[in-house]
Amino acid sequence: MEHLVHVLIPIAGCAMIFGIVYVVITASNRENMAMIEAGMNPKGHKANRHSKLRIALLAFMVPIGILVGNLTHSIFGMDAEPAAVVFAFLFGGLALTATYFIEEDRMRKFGEEE
């Protein structure tokens, strides 16, 4: 019986991942079809032009926050896991704030619209 569980868990995980991907793709397709029926251009509908900047800053700053949290553990003797989580959120918030100010500056300089 225990052997059966070890076999069924990966199969169920793969089925769940397939189901999530299928739902996301079909929802996107339905949204595009609804936009075409309404006379809109589905290619002109983009999420956010600055999302790459936001993701890049988050991907850069959160690991730095984890590193700073681990350094505070070794230097100041704080607990490692809470310090790493707190500094990861702190540096993630700093990254989002920096993204906001960079976007505002870019809009002011170049007159870009959202």
Secondary structure, DSSP 4 states (H G I P E B T S, - for coil): -HHHHHHHHHHHHHHHHHHHHHHHHHHHHHHHHHHHHTT--TTT--S-TTHHHHHHHHHHHHHHHHHHHHHHHHHH---HHHHHHHHHHHHHHHHHHHHHHHHHHHHHHH----
